[in-house]
Amino acid sequence: MKDMTHALPDGRIFLAGRWEEGGGAPITSSFSHDGSENLTFNGASREDAERAIAAAKAAQADPAWRDLLPHERAKYLYRIADGIEANIDRISYIQSRDTGKTVTETRALAGSAVGTFRYFAAVCETADETLTTQRATALTASVHEPIGVVGAITPWNSPIASDAQKLAPALAAGNAMVMKPSSWSPLVSLELARIVAEAGLPEGLLSVLPGSGREVGNLLVEHPDVGRIAFTGGTATGRMLGEQAGRKLMPISLELGGKSPTIVWDDADQELAIAGILFGIFSSSGQSCIAGSRLFVQRSIFNGFVEKLVAATRRLKLGDPFAPGTQVAPMINHEHRASVEAYIKGALDEGGEILCGGKRPEGAEYEAGAYLEPTIIAGLANDAKTCREEIFGPVLVVLPFDDEANVVAQSNDNEYGLACGIWTRDFPRAWRLARAIRAGTVWINTYKQFSISTPFGGDGASGMGREKGREGLRVWQRQKGIYADLTGQPHPWAGITTGQE
């Protein structure tokens, strides 16, 4: 891809439809391939967020938006989708510079955002209200209305896709949104704001405020005028935000971490399984909530299968996110790499054996970047810290299992419940496992495949609530029951008659 440094945002935040210099602390975005600086700018302050919420409240209450018919709201979403599609090269460049992801992946994420906006535009146009079953002398109905002002706190690892999964249904539902992207990767969210503005969305309905979680994020959760929050991020932060929302009695959805199991049976297509496992854990450099980080292999094939997997892992190509053929790019930054390296050291302290990786790659092209080799660790029990905590990096733990009951027990023996992969030719067994394992998403003979039409979320420490699917619109609305009397007669309890003979 040609140099598109000129495409980077100019450092202003998007506050209620206008570009302004932020009043908060400086934020620096760097390219983790070589450590070069993308941009340093002032993030949003608490005061900026307060102004954004006030503007959102006014814009959402304006009859021009509040009373707009669904098919008219859908037009904005279609225009936003077209704008993203027209700018995929620019978006993918910005996101690769901001996150270190391969340009192949960031193009796919941008394409996903296009599909998300188009899908929820269609859902908005076709979502029906309901005349409920008549059980009395009143006409009864279930209707849905916008919540009002809503907030989104989005993650650093795949911002454009996560932004779209929150913003598209929120706008389709008739709300105004204040979004806080991560300070580690804020640039592509600002690019999305530019596209939204060019699509003609009325001012005030969207603000994008990179800034401190303590100042901007906490205000979004605590502010009395914000009626719902969607958060994607770490479990510790999610628990804190959930407590804050609970005190306020505000709905919140939390898409948090994972320690997802993948399971290989002795009858599996091993080539298919190895390809899916590599993609599931080492794409995005393992920086994915759904990463298949615990691999259970049936004991009868364990040694041979793991040997093949290690050989395939060693063939993966590490390098520049913009270089053709790169499969594993640098991590988001050196700070996060150090955190992952500490987990690898901890695995050794627990008695684990590194089968491949476990160190920084050698070579001048890697020295300045936040690179870490794809790592496979054996010799640990399922109760080891390395097997229980989310590492969020290119680290896979391999463990043997004996039978169905054993692998279900081991898979579910974890506080997380986000995803699972199953590799077998025995479909009835795969279906039993899919129903028995606690996970919001289960893949059979594939991994990390998505559809915007299919709900996504987790259980336990992996969060609560769901995104995507037709019901993904309704979580951004309030449901109301309406009763309309059909008799014209006073209620008999009052003892009043109409005087009609």
Rosetta blueprint (number, residue, H / E / L):
1 M L
2 K L
3 D L
4 M L
5 T H
6 H H
7 A H
8 L L
9 P L
10 D L
11 G L
12 R L
13 I E
14 F E
15 L E
16 A L
17 G L
18 R E
19 W E
20 E E
21 E L
22 G L
23 G L
24 G L
25 A L
26 P E
27 I E
28 T E
29 S E
30 S E
31 F E
32 S L
33 H L
34 D L
35 G L
36 S E
37 E E
38 N E
39 L E
40 T E
41 F E
42 N E
43 G L
44 A E
45 S L
46 R H
47 E H
48 D H
49 A H
50 E H
51 R H
52 A H
53 I H
54 A H
55 A H
56 A H
57 K H
58 A H
59 A H
60 Q H
61 A H
62 D L
63 P H
64 A H
65 W H
66 R H
67 D L
68 L L
69 L L
70 P H
71 H H
72 E H
73 R H
74 A H
75 K H
76 Y H
77 L H
78 Y H
79 R H
80 I H
81 A H
82 D H
83 G H
84 I H
85 E H
86 A H
87 N L
88 I H
89 D H
90 R H
91 I H
92 S H
93 Y H
94 I H
95 Q H
96 S H
97 R H
98 D H
99 T H
100 G L
101 K L
102 T L
103 V H
104 T H
105 E H
106 T H
107 R H
108 A H
109 L H
110 A H
111 G H
112 S H
113 A H
114 V H
115 G H
116 T H
117 F H
118 R H
119 Y H
120 F H
121 A H
122 A H
123 V H
124 C H
125 E H
126 T H
127 A L
128 D L
129 E L
130 T E
131 L E
132 T L
133 T L
134 Q L
135 R L
136 A L
137 T L
138 A E
139 L E
140 T E
141 A E
142 S E
143 V E
144 H E
145 E E
146 P E
147 I L
148 G L
149 V E
150 V E
151 G E
152 A E
153 I E
154 T L
155 P L
156 W L
157 N L
158 S L
159 P H
160 I H
161 A H
162 S H
163 D H
164 A H
165 Q H
166 K H
167 L H
168 A H
169 P H
170 A H
171 L H
172 A H
173 A L
174 G L
175 N L
176 A E
177 M E
178 V E
179 M E
180 K E
181 P L
182 S L
183 S L
184 W L
185 S L
186 P L
187 L H
188 V H
189 S H
190 L H
191 E H
192 L H
193 A H
194 R H
195 I H
196 V H
197 A H
198 E H
199 A L
200 G L
201 L L
202 P L
203 E L
204 G L
205 L L
206 L E
207 S E
208 V E
209 L L
210 P L
211 G E
212 S L
213 G H
214 R H
215 E H
216 V H
217 G H
218 N H
219 L H
220 L H
221 V H
222 E H
223 H L
224 P L
225 D L
226 V E
227 G E
228 R E
229 I E
230 A E
231 F E
232 T E
233 G L
234 G L
235 T H
236 A H
237 T H
238 G H
239 R H
240 M H
241 L H
242 G H
243 E H
244 Q H
245 A H
246 G H
247 R H
248 K H
249 L L
250 M L
251 P L
252 I E
253 S E
254 L E
255 E E
256 L L
257 G L
258 G L
259 K L
260 S L
261 P E
262 T E
263 I E
264 V E
265 W L
266 D L
267 D L
268 A L
269 D L
270 Q H
271 E H
272 L H
273 A H
274 I H
275 A H
276 G H
277 I H
278 L H
279 F H
280 G H
281 I H
282 F H
283 S H
284 S H
285 S H
286 G H
287 Q L
288 S L
289 C L
290 I L
291 A L
292 G L
293 S L
294 R E
295 L E
296 F E
297 V E
298 Q E
299 R H
300 S H
301 I H
302 F H
303 N H
304 G H
305 F H
306 V H
307 E H
308 K H
309 L H
310 V H
311 A H
312 A H
313 T H
314 R H
315 R L
316 L L
317 K L
318 L E
319 G L
320 D L
321 P L
322 F L
323 A L
324 P L
325 G L
326 T L
327 Q L
328 V E
329 A L
330 P L
331 M L
332 I L
333 N L
334 H H
335 E H
336 H H
337 R H
338 A H
339 S H
340 V H
341 E H
342 A H
343 Y H
344 I H
345 K H
346 G H
347 A H
348 L H
349 D H
350 E L
351 G L
352 G L
353 E E
354 I E
355 L E
356 C E
357 G L
358 G L
359 K L
360 R L
361 P L
362 E L
363 G L
364 A H
365 E H
366 Y H
367 E L
368 A L
369 G L
370 A L
371 Y L
372 L L
373 E L
374 P L
375 T E
376 I E
377 I E
378 A E
379 G L
380 L L
381 A L
382 N L
383 D L
384 A L
385 K H
386 T H
387 C H
388 R H
389 E L
390 E L
391 I L
392 F L
393 G L
394 P L
395 V E
396 L E
397 V E
398 V E
399 L E
400 P E
401 F E
402 D L
403 D L
404 E H
405 A H
406 N H
407 V H
408 V H
409 A H
410 Q H
411 S H
412 N H
413 D L
414 N L
415 E L
416 Y E
417 G E
418 L L
419 A E
420 C E
421 G E
422 I E
423 W E
424 T L
425 R L
426 D L
427 F H
428 P H
429 R H
430 A H
431 W H
432 R H
433 L H
434 A H
435 R H
436 A H
437 I L
438 R L
439 A L
440 G L
441 T E
442 V E
443 W E
444 I E
445 N L
446 T L
447 Y L
448 K L
449 Q L
450 F L
451 S L
452 I L
453 S L
454 T L
455 P L
456 F E
457 G L
458 G L
459 D E
460 G E
461 A L
462 S L
463 G E
464 M E
465 G L
466 R L
467 E E
468 K L
469 G L
470 R L
471 E H
472 G H
473 L H
474 R H
475 V L
476 W L
477 Q E
478 R E
479 Q E
480 K E
481 G E
482 I E
483 Y E
484 A E
485 D E
486 L L
487 T L
488 G L
489 Q L
490 P L
491 H L
492 P H
493 W H
494 A H
495 G L
496 I L
497 T L
498 T L
499 G L
500 Q L
501 E L
